[in-house]
Amino acid sequence: MSAPFQSRPLPEQGMFGRLFGRIHRDAMLAEAETLLADAADWADVTRDQIAEIETRYGARFKDAVKSDAMMLISRAATDMTAQQTVEGGAARLRKLAAALDLSGDAETVVLAKGRSALAEAAQLLIANDELTDDERAAYASAAEAVGIGADEAAAILSAAVEWRMSREIAAAVADDRLTADEEARIDSIGHALHARLEIDDATRDRLARAKKLWQVEQGELPEAPSPIALPSTERCLYAGYGQALEPRTRGRQSFTHSYGSGDIVLSTKRLIFNGGDKNFAIRLNTIVDYSVYDDGVEVRRASGKPLTFALGQKDEWFARIFERARREAG
């Protein structure tokens, strides 16, 4: 038996079929499948052998039982592995299609199987996160063997690479953080696979946020542009605009005094207010207590009144950066 076919007994022609001389479709197909099953290799069945069956029934497969004959080709394609397909399998399917006189119709099936095989081959090629010139050449030969053009084959390989890179990115930012090692690995894989990955805006934003979150928590705090001059020994970690506030009392009345609006700068060593009625520069290591929010911070020193640096707008990063800078400055 030549898989995926099997010998089939010939069904009897019904009374009405005999009476009206109808083509016995089932018997015709049974003979064809039995011929394929009994052959040492179904690809060796010739057009002449199929034509003998057509002559006995006075009909051609492509006219009388086209859809059923196409199913025979589809079954042969389904039975093939990807490796078998690129190693001569596509040519064998085309031989079967030619024997059934269905070459044009079957080409869609053959190409679909070829694309599927190439996609699987591409996945195997990049499984080790590397793609050598020899592997690219072997892939090109496989594409040619199944009848897939160079441009389409390149698109299939690119899709596999994009899928691999997308998985690597998703795994890296699953915890919403992108470490320096993870970023280096993504770059390394992309270089090795010659990836030209088109990243959508949402993914790009997620990567940027994940990288910054890791930097703020564990990496080197990213430097921000400073609106004021800083000594060479300090880096600006955050810059915003807002007010400096101080609690005051007059008699029994308590109120908040504003020193006006100006630049609020957080450096690696100081919290600075520059502008309004007065400038402040508080060293982070002199802060004994604080209450931080996403729109500012109230700081308390060993002496003097507490000061509040109120940002003009909320910023989710301010509190994280301040706490890290304060911890390291102490």
Buried (B, 14 or more C-beta within 10 A) or exposed (E): EBEBBEEBEEEEBEEEBEEEEEBBBBBBBBBBBBBBBBBEEBBBBEEEBBBEBBEEBEBBBBEBBBEBBBBBBBBBBEEBEBEBBBBEBBBBBBBBBBBBBBBEBBBEBBBEBBBBBBBBBBBEBBEEBEBEEEBBEBBBEBBEBBEBEEEBBBEBBBEBBBBBBEEBBEEBBEEEBBBEEBBEBBEEBBEBBEBEBEBEEEBEEBBEBBBBBBBBEEBEBBEBEBBBEBEEEBBBBBBBEBBBBBEEEEEEEEEEEEBEBBBBBBBBBBBBBBBBEEBBEBEBEBBEEBEBBBBBBBBBBEEEEBBBBBBEEEBEBBBBBBBBBBEEBE
